[in-house]
Amino acid sequence: MIFLMGDNEIKEVLKKQEETLVLVHKLWRAEKWRRVWKVVKCVVFLGIIVGAFYFITPYVERYIGLIQQFQGIKGPQDLQGILEQLK
């Protein structure tokens, strides 16, 4: 069986094909931008984490130093010295 299409039917098929191509192009562009924004979001989160770590590090080091000093207390004089360092 041979299927013959008229000019109108061919034009309709071509029109539908062009519409589909436009939609596929829009979907591809949206997917590309979704990927770009995902990478940007990850970079921003990593920047925040590194910045927070950089900002908090001195306080953590000081806290660890205090804990080590309190572990080494042998008498009231040692405690008095540590308390004066905290001022």
For each residue, the residues with C-beta under 8 A, 3 or more apart:
1:
2:
3:
4:
5: 9 10 13
6: 9 10
7: 10 11
8: 11 12
9: 5 6 12 13
10: 5 6 7 13 14
11: 7 8 14 15
12: 8 9 15 16
13: 5 9 10 16 17
14: 10 11 17 18
15: 11 12 18 19
16: 12 13 19 20
17: 13 14 20 21
18: 14 15 21 22
19: 15 16 22 23
20: 16 17 23 24
21: 17 18 24 25
22: 18 19 25 26
23: 19 20 26 27
24: 20 21 27 28
25: 21 22 28 29
26: 22 23 29 30
27: 23 24 30 31
28: 24 25 31 32
29: 25 26 32 33
30: 26 27 33 34
31: 27 28 34 35
32: 28 29 35 36
33: 29 30 36 37
34: 30 31 37 38
35: 31 32 38 39
36: 32 33 39 40
37: 33 34 40 41
38: 34 35 41 42
39: 35 36 42 43
40: 36 37 43 44
41: 37 38 44 45
42: 38 39 45 46
43: 39 40 46 47
44: 40 41 47 48
45: 41 42 48 49
46: 42 43 49 50
47: 43 44 50 51
48: 44 45 51 52
49: 45 46 52 53
50: 46 47 53 54
51: 47 48 54 55
52: 48 49 55 56
53: 49 50 56 57
54: 50 51 57
55: 51 52
56: 52 53 59 60
57: 53 54 60 61
58: 61 62
59: 56 62 63
60: 56 57 63 64
61: 57 58 64 65
62: 58 59 65 66
63: 59 60 66 67
64: 60 61 67 68
65: 61 62 68 69
66: 62 63 69 70 82 86
67: 63 64 70 71
68: 64 65 71 72
69: 65 66 72 73 82 85
70: 66 67 73 82
71: 67 68
72: 68 69 78
73: 69 70 78 79 82
74: 78
75: 78 79
76: 79 80
77: 80 81
78: 72 73 74 75 81 82
79: 73 75 76 82 83
80: 76 77 83 84
81: 77 78 84 85
82: 66 69 70 73 78 79 85 86
83: 79 80 86 87
84: 80 81 87
85: 69 81 82
86: 66 82 83
87: 83 84
